[in-house]
Amino acid sequence: MLEFFRRRSAMLVVLAVTVAALLLMYGWSPKSERVESVDGALRVDVVGVQFLGQRIPVLLEGIASAADQVVVLAEVSGSVINRPDALRDGGVVAEGELLLEIDPQSYELALAERRSQVSAARLHLADTRARAKVARRVNGDKGNDYARLVPHLEEAEARLAAAQASLTRAEMELAKTSVEAPFHGRLRDVRANPGQFVRAGEAIATVFSTDRIEVRLPVRDEWLALLELPLSGDEQVTPVATRLLGRFAGRDVVWHGQLVRREGGINQNRMLYLVVQVDEADKGEVPLEPGVLVQAEIEGKYHPHIASLPRSVLSGGTHVWLIDDQQQLRRRKVDVIHQNRDRIYIGGGLKDGDQVALSGASRWLEGAQVIPLQRAVAISPGAPISSSGSASVELP
C-alpha cells in the first residue's frame, strides 16, 4: 500500500512540473516588435498617396573614363637622346609639347642624299628638254616620238617627281624624330628612357584628356521610354542634365554633366549604354578622375499624374496593401511605371489621399482590422543625391 502511494505522489509531482513548464513557456513567449495587437487590430505604419506632375529620375552607375585617349607611337626607329622630365607616368603635358627626341643624324644624312638626287634630276630634265628642242627642229612634225625625244622627256620629268617625293619623305621622317603631345592631357604607361633604342610602331606612352570626362552608363532598353531621347540614330540627342555622385580624395562629391548620346546595339543582357559628358568647367573644386565609380541621376520625362512611394510598399511586385475607410486591409493592384532600389512610381490603381501600408508583408490577410500609424510621408523624385548611397541602383 505504501508503495502505491509513493508511485502516485511521484506521478503528481511530474505532472505538476510539466504544467508549470508549459505555463512559463507560453507566458514568457517573445512579442513582435513590428506589429502589435490591440483589441484584435494590427498597428501598421502607413504612407499617404499624392499624385503630382513630376519627372522620374533614372538612377544608374558607371565608371568615369577620359573622352579622348591615344597611344603615342614612335614613327621612326632610333636611339632616344632626349626625354623631358614631363614624360613620366602622371605627367601633365600641353598640346604640341615635346615628349621624346630620337637621334636625327641618320635622317639628316638621308635628307642630304635626297636633296642631291633632286638636283641631279633637275639637271637631267633640263638637259633632256634642250636636246628635245633640237630634235624637234631637225625632224619637224613628221618625225616619230622617239626621234623627237618625247619618251626621254617624260622619263626625265618622272625622275624629278620621284626625287622630290623621296625628299619630302626624308623631311617627314626627320620631323618625326621629335615626338609631340597630340593634345593637352596626362600621361601613363610611359615606356621610353634616354639611350633606349625604339623601333617604328613601338608604343612610347598613353595620353588621355583631362578637360573632358565621359561616363558610360548601362541601362535596360525599356528604360529609354523614361528619357527624352530620340530612338532613331539619325536624330541628334538634345543634352539632358545629369548629376553624378562619386567619392574621390576622401570626399563625397557631386559633378554636373550632360547626357550627350547613346551607343547603338543591345548586348545579350538587353542592355545598352548612355554616355554622360563632364566638361572641365563643370568639374568644380574636386576633379573627376578616370576610374572613379559614379552614381548618375538623369532627369526623365515629365509625367503629369504620378505618385512616388517607398519600394517597401510593394507586395508581390504589382500589389500594395490599402487601408480602406473601415481601416481594413485591401490588396490593391497598381500600375508601376518605374522602380529603383528605393522608390516606385505609380501611374494608376490608387487615388490621392489613399493610405498604403509601408510594409507590403504577404502574410497579412484580406480584410484584417488595422490601426494606421502615420509615420512616413511620400517624397517626390528629384531630391538631391545623398552621400549615404541612396542614389545607387540595382537594375531590376
C-alpha positions in Angstrom: 0.0 0.0 0.0 2.8 2.3 0.9 4.5 1.6 -2.5 1.2 2.6 -4.3 1.1 6.0 -2.6 4.7 6.6 -3.4 4.2 6.0 -7.1 1.1 8.1 -7.2 2.9 11.0 -5.5 5.7 10.8 -8.0 3.3 11.0 -10.9 1.6 14.0 -9.4 4.9 15.8 -9.0 5.9 15.1 -12.6 2.5 16.3 -13.8 2.8 19.5 -11.7 6.3 20.3 -13.1 5.1 19.7 -16.7 2.1 22.1 -16.3 4.3 24.7 -14.6 6.9 24.5 -17.5 4.1 24.9 -20.1 2.7 27.9 -18.4 6.2 29.5 -18.2 6.8 28.8 -21.9 3.6 30.4 -23.1 3.6 33.2 -20.6 7.2 34.4 -21.5 7.0 34.0 -25.3 8.7 36.9 -27.2 6.4 39.6 -28.6 6.7 41.0 -32.2 8.3 44.4 -32.3 6.9 45.4 -35.7 3.2 44.6 -35.3 1.3 45.0 -32.1 -2.2 43.7 -31.4 -4.7 45.9 -29.5 -8.2 44.6 -29.3 -7.6 42.4 -32.2 -6.3 45.2 -34.6 -2.8 45.4 -36.0 -0.8 48.6 -35.8 0.5 49.4 -39.2 2.8 52.2 -40.5 1.2 53.8 -43.5 2.2 56.3 -46.1 -0.1 58.8 -47.9 -0.5 58.8 -51.7 -0.3 62.0 -53.6 -0.3 62.3 -57.4 1.8 65.1 -58.8 3.2 66.4 -62.1 6.8 65.4 -61.9 9.8 63.8 -63.6 11.0 60.3 -62.9 14.8 60.3 -62.1 16.6 57.4 -63.8 19.4 56.2 -61.4 22.4 54.4 -62.9 26.0 53.6 -62.2 29.1 53.8 -64.3 32.9 54.3 -64.3 34.4 57.6 -65.5 36.9 57.5 -68.3 38.7 60.0 -70.5 36.8 61.2 -73.5 40.0 61.2 -75.6 42.8 58.7 -75.2 45.6 57.8 -77.7 48.7 55.6 -77.6 51.7 57.6 -78.8 53.9 55.6 -81.1 57.4 56.1 -82.4 57.0 56.6 -86.2 60.8 56.2 -86.9 63.5 54.0 -85.4 66.4 55.2 -83.5 68.0 55.8 -80.1 66.4 58.2 -77.6 68.7 61.2 -77.0 66.3 63.4 -75.1 63.3 62.7 -72.8 61.9 65.7 -70.8 61.0 65.2 -67.2 57.4 65.6 -68.1 57.4 62.2 -69.9 56.6 60.2 -66.7 53.5 58.4 -65.5 51.1 61.0 -64.3 52.8 63.9 -66.0 50.7 66.7 -67.5 51.6 67.8 -71.0 50.3 70.6 -73.2 49.3 70.2 -76.9 52.4 70.2 -79.0 54.8 69.8 -76.1 58.0 67.7 -76.8 57.7 64.2 -75.4 60.7 62.5 -76.9 63.6 63.1 -79.3 65.2 60.4 -81.4 68.7 60.7 -82.7 68.2 62.5 -86.1 71.7 62.0 -87.5 70.8 59.2 -89.9 67.7 61.0 -91.1 69.7 64.2 -91.7 72.1 62.2 -93.9 69.2 60.7 -95.8 67.8 64.2 -96.3 71.0 65.5 -97.8 71.2 62.5 -100.1 67.6 63.1 -101.3 68.4 66.8 -102.0 71.3 65.7 -104.1 69.1 63.4 -106.1 66.6 66.2 -106.7 69.4 68.4 -108.0 70.6 65.7 -110.3 67.0 65.0 -111.6 66.5 68.7 -112.3 69.8 68.8 -114.3 68.8 65.7 -116.2 65.4 67.2 -117.0 67.0 70.5 -118.2 69.4 68.6 -120.5 66.7 66.4 -121.9 64.5 69.4 -122.7 67.4 71.1 -124.5 68.0 68.0 -126.6 64.3 67.6 -127.3 64.1 71.1 -128.6 66.9 70.5 -131.0 65.3 67.2 -132.1 62.0 68.9 -132.9 63.9 71.5 -135.2 65.7 68.7 -137.0 62.9 66.3 -137.5 59.9 68.6 -137.6 56.4 67.4 -137.1 56.9 64.4 -139.4 59.4 62.7 -137.1 58.2 60.0 -134.7 58.1 60.5 -130.9 61.4 58.7 -130.3 63.1 60.9 -132.8 61.7 64.0 -131.2 62.8 62.6 -127.7 59.2 62.6 -126.3 59.7 59.5 -124.1 63.1 60.8 -122.9 61.4 64.0 -121.8 58.7 62.0 -119.9 61.3 59.9 -118.2 63.2 63.0 -117.0 60.1 64.6 -115.6 59.1 61.4 -113.8 62.6 61.1 -112.4 62.4 64.6 -110.9 58.9 63.9 -109.4 60.2 60.7 -107.8 63.3 62.5 -106.4 61.1 65.3 -105.0 58.8 62.7 -103.4 61.8 61.0 -101.8 62.9 64.4 -100.5 59.5 65.0 -98.9 59.6 61.6 -97.2 63.0 62.3 -95.8 61.9 65.7 -94.5 58.9 64.0 -92.8 61.0 61.3 -91.3 63.4 63.8 -89.9 60.5 65.8 -88.4 59.2 62.6 -86.8 62.3 62.2 -84.7 60.7 64.8 -82.4 57.5 63.2 -80.8 55.0 65.8 -79.6 51.8 65.5 -77.5 48.7 65.4 -79.6 46.6 67.3 -77.1 46.6 68.6 -73.6 46.4 65.7 -71.1 48.0 63.4 -68.7 50.5 60.6 -69.3 50.5 56.9 -68.3 52.3 53.7 -69.4 55.5 55.6 -70.3 57.9 53.1 -71.8 60.8 55.2 -73.3 64.0 56.1 -71.5 67.1 58.0 -72.6 69.5 55.8 -74.5 66.9 53.2 -75.4 66.5 52.1 -79.0 62.9 52.4 -80.1 61.5 50.9 -83.3 58.9 52.4 -85.7 55.5 51.5 -84.4 56.6 50.9 -80.8 54.4 52.4 -78.1 56.0 55.2 -76.1 53.2 56.3 -73.8 49.5 56.8 -73.5 47.9 60.3 -73.3 44.4 60.8 -72.0 42.5 64.1 -71.9 41.7 65.7 -68.5 39.5 68.6 -69.7 36.6 66.3 -70.7 35.5 63.1 -69.0 32.8 60.6 -70.1 30.8 58.1 -68.1 29.3 55.1 -69.9 26.1 54.1 -68.1 24.5 50.7 -68.7 20.7 50.8 -69.0 17.9 48.4 -69.9 16.4 49.2 -73.3 12.8 49.6 -71.8 14.1 52.4 -69.6 14.6 54.5 -72.7 10.8 55.2 -72.5 11.5 57.3 -69.4 14.1 59.6 -71.1 13.7 62.2 -73.8 16.0 60.5 -76.2 15.4 60.0 -80.0 15.1 56.4 -80.9 16.3 57.0 -84.5 20.0 57.1 -85.0 19.6 59.9 -87.5 18.3 62.4 -84.9 20.7 64.4 -82.7 20.4 64.0 -79.0 19.4 67.1 -77.1 21.7 67.2 -74.0 20.0 66.1 -70.8 21.1 67.4 -67.4 22.7 64.7 -65.3 24.1 64.7 -61.7 27.0 62.4 -60.8 27.9 61.4 -57.3 31.2 59.8 -56.5 33.8 59.6 -53.8 37.3 60.9 -54.5 40.1 62.1 -52.2 38.1 61.0 -49.2 35.2 63.2 -50.1 31.7 62.7 -51.5 31.5 65.0 -54.5 28.7 65.9 -56.9 29.6 66.7 -60.5 27.3 68.1 -63.2 27.3 66.7 -66.7 25.1 66.2 -69.7 23.8 63.1 -71.4 25.0 63.6 -74.9 24.4 60.4 -76.8 23.5 56.7 -76.6 25.6 53.9 -78.1 24.0 51.7 -80.7 23.4 48.0 -80.2 22.0 45.9 -77.4 24.0 43.2 -75.6 22.9 39.8 -74.6 21.6 41.1 -71.3 19.2 43.5 -73.1 21.4 46.4 -72.0 22.7 49.4 -74.0 24.9 52.3 -72.9 24.2 56.0 -72.4 27.2 58.4 -72.4 27.3 61.4 -70.0 30.0 64.1 -70.6 31.5 66.3 -67.9 33.4 69.3 -69.2 36.3 71.0 -67.4 34.1 74.0 -66.4 31.7 71.7 -64.6 34.3 69.8 -62.5 34.2 72.2 -59.6 36.7 72.1 -56.8 37.5 68.4 -57.0 38.2 67.0 -60.5 36.5 63.9 -61.8 39.3 61.4 -62.5 39.1 58.4 -64.8 38.4 55.2 -63.0 36.1 56.8 -60.4 32.8 54.9 -59.8 29.9 57.3 -60.0 26.2 57.1 -59.4 24.2 59.1 -62.0 20.8 60.7 -61.8 19.3 61.5 -65.2 16.3 63.8 -65.5 13.5 61.8 -67.1 10.4 62.8 -69.0 7.7 64.9 -67.4 4.6 62.9 -66.2 1.5 65.0 -65.4 0.0 62.4 -63.0 2.3 60.2 -61.0 2.8 59.2 -57.3 6.2 58.3 -55.7 6.2 55.7 -52.9 8.8 53.8 -50.9 9.6 50.5 -52.6 8.8 48.6 -49.4 5.1 49.1 -50.0 5.1 46.5 -52.9 3.6 43.1 -52.2 4.3 40.6 -54.9 5.7 43.1 -57.4 2.5 44.7 -58.6 0.2 45.0 -55.4 0.1 47.1 -52.3 -1.9 46.9 -49.1 -4.5 49.7 -49.0 -6.2 50.7 -45.7 -9.9 51.4 -46.6 -12.4 53.7 -44.8 -13.2 50.9 -42.3 -9.5 50.6 -41.5 -9.3 47.2 -43.0 -6.5 45.8 -45.3 -7.3 45.6 -49.0 -4.8 44.2 -51.5 -4.8 46.5 -54.5 -3.1 46.1 -57.9 -1.2 49.2 -59.0 0.3 50.4 -62.3 4.0 50.6 -61.6 5.7 52.8 -64.3 9.2 52.5 -62.9 11.0 51.3 -59.8 14.6 51.5 -58.5 16.2 50.3 -55.3 14.4 52.9 -53.0 11.3 54.2 -54.8 8.4 53.1 -57.0 6.5 55.4 -59.3 2.8 54.6 -59.8 0.5 55.9 -62.6 -2.8 54.3 -61.5 -4.6 51.9 -59.2 -4.7 54.4 -56.3 -6.0 57.9 -55.7 -5.0 61.0 -53.8 -5.3 60.6 -50.0 -5.2 56.8 -50.0 -3.3 55.2 -47.1 -0.9 52.4 -48.0 0.9 50.1 -45.7 4.5 50.9 -45.6 5.4 47.2 -45.5 4.0 45.0 -48.2 4.0 41.9 -46.0 2.4 39.0 -47.8 1.5 37.2 -44.6 -1.4 39.7 -43.9 -5.0 38.7 -44.6 -7.5 40.5 -46.7 -10.0 42.4 -44.6 -7.8 42.3 -41.4 -8.6 45.2 -39.0 -5.7 47.6 -38.5 -4.8 50.8 -36.7 -2.8 53.0 -39.1 0.2 54.9 -37.8 1.2 57.9 -39.9 5.0 57.6 -39.5 6.1 58.2 -43.1 5.3 60.6 -45.9 5.9 60.2 -49.7 8.7 62.2 -51.2 8.8 63.4 -54.8 11.6 62.3 -57.1 14.5 64.6 -57.9 15.7 65.0 -54.4 19.4 65.6 -54.1 21.6 62.6 -54.2 22.7 61.7 -50.7 26.1 60.5 -49.7 24.7 57.5 -47.9 24.3 55.8 -51.2 20.6 56.2 -51.8 21.3 57.2 -55.4 22.8 53.9 -56.3 20.6 51.4 -58.2 20.4 47.8 -58.8 18.9 47.1 -62.2 15.7 45.1 -61.7 
